Amino acid sequence: MSIEKEIKELAARYRDYTAENLSEIVKIPSLSGQEGPVIEKLKEQAQEAGFDEVWIDGLGNLIGRVGNGPRKLAIDAHIDVVDTGDLSQWKYPPFSGLIKDGMVHGRGSVDQKGGAASMITAGRILKELGYDGKFTVYFTFTIMEEDCDGMCWLYMIEKEKFVPDFVVLTEPTNLGVYRGHRGRMEIEIHFKGKSAHASAPERGDNAILKAAKAALGIAELHKRLRVDEFLGKGSVAPTIIESRSPSQCAIPDFCMLYLDRRLTWGETKETAIAEVREVVGEEPEIIVPIYRRESYKGTVFEQEKYFPTWKFPEDHPLVRSGAEAYERLFGEKARIGKWTFSTNGVAIAGRHGIPAIGFGPGNEIYAHAPNEATPIDHLEKASAFYAMLPYVLEEKIKGW
Ligand SMILES: [Zn+2]
């Protein structure tokens, strides 16, 4: 029997098992910074599935290993979730993990515990096939992504020196093979003024007015940002304004303007800051804020809030292997695409240039939305895809 046929049969046999594993982890809420209990549950699931080794790193990420090959393939799911929002908009309670009408329901089922459950099954399939190829396959269940995308991976790469050759991100792609997304950064601009009694504004220098003028300039800047054929347009928008003043009857001597910047291909931290500098002039201070928050294990690993853009060409060996794995398994051409949102790829591919693709169950339009639910069909197909990829990669990449 061909390898793809064997894998498909196993994925179908484990269809309910995958759905039930997903249901179990959806039932455990895991906001960023509070992932301990769900990591413990996934550790149990990975051990029960027969992974060769399962451990938790210094930050709190869970890593499961299958195989002993000289090359490293990592398959990644972040397992933290965003909050529920307005409960009255949910048809079923957000942490029900309800399995109904061919779907698994609940917060995180799409973004992105569905990928995690399919990964557990893929590990089980590889073990059952006695996988002994050129890859060691690492299944990474990572934390705090919703709060600071990629930080968990910067930790693994820079602190734990875990550097894979290839990475698959299992964020929802509706079973398309994705090859990039826009990056992003956050920018704070500090305007200084001079306070005076507000009954005589001309005696002072109003920091709010400086920030307001800059905000209008930023709106103009947005219009002229560049467009990439694949990733789309860069964007910039003021999102927070905060001023300080000795009293409501005084001219404010400080104002902070906060910007959300999405970076398309060719835009970097340096180019983005230079553009803002041009709008606001020499005087105000421009700052890229630092993310600093304790993980559930009490570890702090800080990073600048800069999340670089990444994409790989359609003919990249990893993108082609992903497309071929899909085609051999499901007998149709893979849809190649990109995410609208940001993922751990910003650290893996954006900062460190490690080749990455995306492939995940569920539709990204349900991410962060009420009534999140993922089709069990997708879970089954994703588990087959993750198990198939190391075989295809090994064939595809000659000379190893
Ligand atoms: Zn996500």
Residues whose N, C-alpha, C, O or C-beta is under 5 A from the ligand:
A	BS01	ZN	D111 Q112 E171
